[in-house]
Each structure stands twice: as structure tokens, then as C-alpha cells.
Amino acid sequence: RDAPPKWKILVYDANGRDLLATLAKVSDLRRLGVTLHMMLDSSRQPIPDVPAVYLCCPTQENLRLIANDCKRNLYDSYHLNFTASIPRELLEEFAESVASQ
């Protein structure tokens, strides 16, 4: 028998939301353990004992918002999924901003 899924939060931008809407229903997300789903640019409260899964475009603004989430320790862990390839320069900039916190 499969173990129940670990609860998680899904954070997405408009592109991620639109992509997800074509692939899954809310009931599918619940079955996968997603308890909350929220827009990346919305005001979100810390839920430090739950991991977050991000689905968004790799833009400088989105990466700034994610780095800010990390700085604020909003979630237990951060799993980043981008809807397009992330340019190396942008990835390095993001890694530096998160590592310096």
C-alpha cells in the first residue's frame, strides 16, 4: 500500500497557473499532496514546516521573489520547476543571492 503523500504548497506565476490548468484538476493536486496553491506575486504567510514546489517562468522578477521567500524562511524546503530553460547567467545570479542570505 502506498504511503500518503507528504503535504506541500504549490506556488506559481500566471504562466505556471495556465500550464497547470491544462494538465491537472484541483482534485489531482490534492491527491498528490498539494494543500495550498498560490500565486508567486501574492502576499503569503510563512508555513515553515511544509515544503514548497514552484512552477514559474525563469524571469529575474520571479527569481527575486523566490529568493525573498528563502530569505524570509517561508517554507521548509524549496523545489524549483521552470516552464522554460533558465539562462546560466540568471541561474548564477539567483544562486549568489540565495547563498548570501
Secondary structure, DSSP 8 states (H G I E B T S, - for coil): -------EEEEE-HHHHHHHHHH--HHHHHHTTEEEEEETTS----BTTS-EEEEE---HHHHHHHHHHHHTT-BS-EEEEESS---HHHHHHHHHHHHT-
